[in-house]
Amino acid sequence: MSFPSSVPVIRTAVPGDLDAIAVLHAEARATYYRGHLPEDAYDGPAERARVRAGWTRALAGEDPDAAVLCAVDDSGLAGIAAYRPAGGVMTLTQFHVAPARWRRGIGGALHSACVSAWQRVGVATARLEVYEHNTRARSFYARHGWYPDPHHPRHDTHRVLRFEVPGNT
């Protein structure tokens, strides 16, 4: 197997990225939901339609404080991140790297791009929810400075994490 030689380029996603984003999203979610949820709950026709509709709305760019970022390398779309304000807090709503490209710095590059964007607009803290069985993601977030929300550490089957944006706290 050959690996892409280029460092990923991080850019704002556009509506033309929708098909690739939907595929990457489904591949990534299957890695942590498989064995914990029925397949229809994360990859059935209704769920695929719901996910596609959500990404379509996110890519429409209607919220000026929200963004969808893509990491693109020689092989195409390698990762995606989406964030928006929710309940007065910047929320990382989606963060996925193509499983075939794990451990190549793509997640770190995407995370850095999110943090830089938040710094530019003065965001002091961010939050996210991570599926409790997704130990790979939980480790990634911990390495990047995310910590359990002291006031609301859980939401259903997800752990709630917080992040203090450097330079803005």
N, C-alpha and C positions, 0 to 999 in steps of 0.2 A: 504494500500500500504506500503510495506517495502522499506526502503532506504538502499543503500549500506553502509556498516559500515567503509569501508577503505578509507583512504585518496588516491586521485588519484596518480598514478605513471605517471610521464612524461617521455616519451621516444621518440626516433626518430622513425618515421613511416617507415614501410617496404612495399614492393609491395604487400605482403599478406594482408595488411590492406585495400586495395583498395575498396572492396565491402562494408565494414563497413563505410569507409570514405564517399563513394558516398551516402549511405543511410542517414548518419548523416547530410551531407551537404544539401541534399534535404529537410529533415525535418526542419532544422534550417531556411533555406531560405524561406520556405513556411510561417513561422510565421510572417515574416515582409513584404513579397511581396504580400501575399494574400489580396485581396481587393484593391490593388494599381496597379497591373499589371495583364494582362490576364494570366491564368494558364499556357498556353503553353510557355509563356516567361520565366518562372522559373521552370516548371516541365513537359514540353512536351517532347516527344521522342527526338527531335533534341537537346533540351537543356540538357537533361540527357546524351546524347552521348557526347556533347561538354564538359560538366563538367567532365565526366569520363576520356575523353582524356586528359584534363588539369591535373587532379590528377595523371594519369599514367605518364605524363611527369615529374611532380614534384617529384613523388616517385622514378623515375629513378636515381635521385641523380647526374645528369650530371653537375650541377652548384655547385662548392665547397663552394660558399658563400650563398647558399640557403639551406633551411631546411623545413621539415614538421615534426611537433611534435604532438604526441598523448597524451591525458590524458586517462588513463585506470584505471577503478576501478573494484570492484567485479562483476559488471554487464557487463563489456566489455568496448568498446570505449565510452568515455563520452565527449570528446572534441578534436578539432584539430586546429592547427595554422600552417600557412605557411608563410614564408617570403623569400625575395630575393632582391638583389639590382636592382633598376630600375631607370634609369636616374641619376645615381650617388648617389641615396639615398636609404637606406635600407627601403623596403616597406613590410608592413604586408599585404599580399595579401588575406589571408583567416583567419578567426577566428570564430569558431563556437563551441557552447556547445549544446549537445543534449537537446532539450526543456524539456524533462522529468527530467533533472538533473540540471536545473537552480537553482541558489541561494544556492549552496552547496560548493562554493569555487573553483570549477573546472576552471572557467575562470580566477580567480586570480592566480591560480597555473600555468596555461598555460602562462599567461602574464608574470609572474615572470621568467619563464623559458626562454621566448624570450628575456627579458631584460638582464638576466644573459649571454645568448649566445652573445648578442650584446656587452656587456661590455667586454667579453673575447677577442673579435676581434677588439675592439676599435671604434665601431660605435658611432658617436656623436649624430646623430638625426635619427629618423625614421618617416615614414609617412604611412597613410592609407586612404582609402576612405570608408565612411559608408553611406548607403542608408538613405536619409533624413527622411524617415518615420520610421526608426528603432530607436525609442526613447530609447528602452531598451539598445541597444548597445551604443548609444551616451552617455547615462548616465554612463554606465560602463567605457567607455574610459575617460570621464571627471574625474571620481573618481580616475583613474589611471594616471592622469597627462597629457593626450592628450589635445591639444588645437587647435582651428581653425588656419589653415595655413594663416598667415597674407598676403601672396602674391597671393595665389591661393585658396581661401576658398571653392570653389565649382568646381565640374566637373560633368556636366550634372545633374543627379538626386542624386548625392552624395555630401556629405560634405567632404572636405579634412582636415585631422587632422595631427598635428605634435607632436612629443614627443622628449624631450631632455633626452638622456640616462644618468642616474646619473653616475658621475665619469668620463665621457668621453667627457663632453662639454667644 
